[in-house]
Amino acid sequence: MNFKIYRSELLLALTKVNKAVSSNSPLPVLSGIKFDVTNDSLILTGSDSNITIQTTIKAKEDILEIYEKGSVVLGSRLISEIVRKMESDFITLEIIDGALTKIKGNDSTFNLNGYKPMEYPKIELKEVGEHFKINSDILKTIISQTIFATSKVEIRPIFTGVNFVAKDKLLSATATDSYRLAKKTIELNQDIKFNITIPYKSLSDITSIIEKVEDIDVYVSDRKVLFISNQLKIQTRLIDGTYPDVNRLIPETYLYELNIETKDLLSAIDRASLLASDGNSIIKLTMSEQTVLITSNSQEMGSVKEILTACEFKGEPLGISFNSRYVSEAIKSIGSSSVSIYFNGDMNPFIIKDKKDKSIIQLVLPVKTYN
C-alpha cells in the first residue's frame, strides 16, 4: 500500500468513520480504521460490530494519487491525531513492513504499528431488502423531531431506539421513554412494508455525518439497515424485539386547548425552571379563559409566578404539572412560531402540535403534585 493524499480530505474521512469505532471493543483490531487501497480508490472502514461506517475517496488529481494497492488497519485515535497535527497539504502513507506504516509529510515522519487486514472482521455492506429513497434533509428532520424522546437507560432496550414503520405509502417514526412520546409521519413514493427499531446512537451518527442535501438510498433487511449517500455507507444493526403499539396512547379528542406563541412559552418555562426544587424541574400550568399562569414552588429557594398573555385557552379551568425539560424539548423539536396544546384532564397525557404541520405529534405525561 502506497498513496499520497490531500491531508484535509483524509482528515474529513477519518472523522466520519471514527464515529463507528469503539475504544472498548473486545476485539482490539476494531479500535482501528481499515484502509483499503484499490486501483482507483481509498476505502476507509470503521466498525464496532453494531454500526459500520465506510467512506470512499476516488483517485483524482490534487486529491489522491495511488502508487500501490494494499490494506492495513491503523489505530483510529493515533492516525486521526497524526493527520490532524501534521503541517502539510499532502501526506503519504506506505506499508514498509507487514503492518508497519509510514506516514510522511513535509517535515514529519511517523512509523505506526498497525494490524494486518486479515485480522479485521469481514463486514458485508449488501444492498438487500426493502429499498426506498429519502432526501437527507427530510431524514435528518425525522430524526431530530423524535430521537430526543428515546430512553437513555437499558431497562427496556427497545425504547433506546426510534421505531420506523412503513406501510400504505407512509413512513412513521416513533420514540418514547414511557414518560413522553414523539411521532413523525411522512409520505413515501412507493408502498413498502417494514417495522424496525434503529438505535439512538446510530441515528445520532447519521445526522452528524450526512452534510449535503441529497437523496439517500435505504435498504432494510431483517437485522440491519443500510444508508448510502454518495461515497458514504452507514450500516447499523437493528434492536431486537417488538415495539409496543404506542399509538393507542395518543388521544383522538380533547376537552381543553391552549394556543400560544412558542417563544413566550419557552421563555416562561425556562424562568420557572430556575426555582424548581427537584431534579425533574416540575412546574405547573394553570389555565382558564381569563388567565394562564406558569408557577413553580420550592421550600428551599422560593416561588415564581408568570402570567402568559399572548395566548388563548378554551375550556373549563385546568391545572396541570409537568416536567419542564420534556415540554421544552417537544416544543423546540416542532420548530414552529406557535403551538397548540391539547388536554383531557390534569392526569391524562397531553398533546403538543403545530396546526400547520400535521406530520408531527408530541405527547407528554403530566406529573402528580400536591400544591
Secondary structure, DSSP 8 states (H G I E B T S, - for coil): -EEEEEHHHHHHHHHHHHTT--TT-SSGGGGEEEEEE-SSEEEEEEE-SSEEEEEEEE-BTTTEEEEE-EEEEEEHHHHHHHHHH---SEEEEEEEETTEEEEE-SS-EEEEE-B-GGGS--------SEEEEEEHHHHHHHHHTTGGGS-SSSSSGGGGEEEEEEETTEEEEEEE-SSEEEEEEEE-SS---EEEEEEHHHHHHHHHH--S--EEEEEE-SSEEEEEETTEEEEEE---S----GGGGS-S--SEEEEEEHHHHHHHHHHHHTT--STT-EEEEEE-SS-EEEEEEETTTEEEEEEE-SEEEESS-EEEEEEHHHHHHHHHHH--SEEEEEESSTTS-EEEEETTEEEEEEEE-------
